[in-house]
């Protein structure tokens, strides 16, 4: 198998295994769950989406919740990374093909210290999740008691870092809307998990290892720039749009906190402190744009990725200025990188636009459900998990289509990039060039 086919098959196998585990009698409180609901939940967990058809906290037993958490952890790290780390722990050498998959997933180019990178990924993941767990526990143990707070803190720390958005609380984090500490901790976990392990690796070298003279890569610079830009722009757009609506009656600090948190979580995390169903269509559109862009390459999140959006932004700037080369931060972006960015963007946009009308047809959606179903499709493809509340009421066919979107959203853009770089199919000749009117 080629590397991208291994990724496709591994996620399918993980979803099947997760579905079978959730179908076990001791996974649910009632002892049974519909096959489509188990498949939906397993896909949502392994694809770190967070869309749910049943309430996670009340429908699943502690065992079932643990299975969901395990699927989130495996899906967040990446199945191949998780298995590679296991093989390394057992003392087995990883194959060349496994090296290629990890390399393409987290770095995009060959690295001599690939094994060191994998070890750093595992260390980063569990260190940050444990730190988040401790901080959340400090806030929740007095409210829920020591025993319950342990599980709540662990579940939400992993779910936040993996950008999964699963919550044991029935209304996500709406009850903690004005809790600055919980909001900042969850948002920090989401941002750290969403900027990518390669960026974290470079920041570690810069700050901890004090390699001051080594410049940050162009990838890291674009990732940090676009991430910060999206958070700031998203915050103020939500604040401006909803100021006289759902945010009305709150203090300015509460408005800013809610807008900030929703801007952060819309980029593949899926938690919410505001009831999504009550947002205006304008705010929903802003969230859809953020969900479509998503997190960064080599991270726990989905979407077309911040670097893809960044390259397209710099491409537009270059064309407006009449410059042939696409450049950013005094570096020229390779032509291959520009083509891949355009490919990922167009393929992702077309995928949503192909599935969305079918969901509308099978759900019998009228004009009143147009935005809600479109929002659901963007949320599924971006592996976000935000919903206006229509997920549990979807038909068997509608749930199947959303499952497909969640799966494609998790492996789609990555697989497109891998597939486009598998073969070097350069011809020994070129056709004659001719201009086409564009625009």
Secondary structure, DSSP 8 states (H G I E B T S, - for coil): --HHHHHHHHHHHHHHHHHHHHTSGGGBSSS---HHHHHHHHHHHHTT----SS-HHHHB-HHHHHHHHHHHHHHHH-HHHHHHHHHHHTT----HHHHHHHHHHHTSS--TTHHHHHHHHHHHHHHHHHHHHHHHHHHHHHHH-HHHHHHHHHHHHHHHHTT----SSTTTTGGGTT-HHHHHHHHHHHHHHHS-HHHHHHHHHHHTS--TTS---HHHHHHHHHHHHHHHHHHHHHHHHHTTTTTTTS-HHHHHHHHHHHHHHTTTT---SS-GGGS-HHHHHHHHHHHHH-S-TTSS--SS-HHHHHHHHHHHHHHHTT-SS-EETTEE--HHHHHHHHHHHHHHHHHHHHHHHHHHHHHT--GGGHHHHHHHHHHHHTT----SS-GGG--HHHHHHHHHHHHHHHHHHHHHHHHHTT-----S-----------
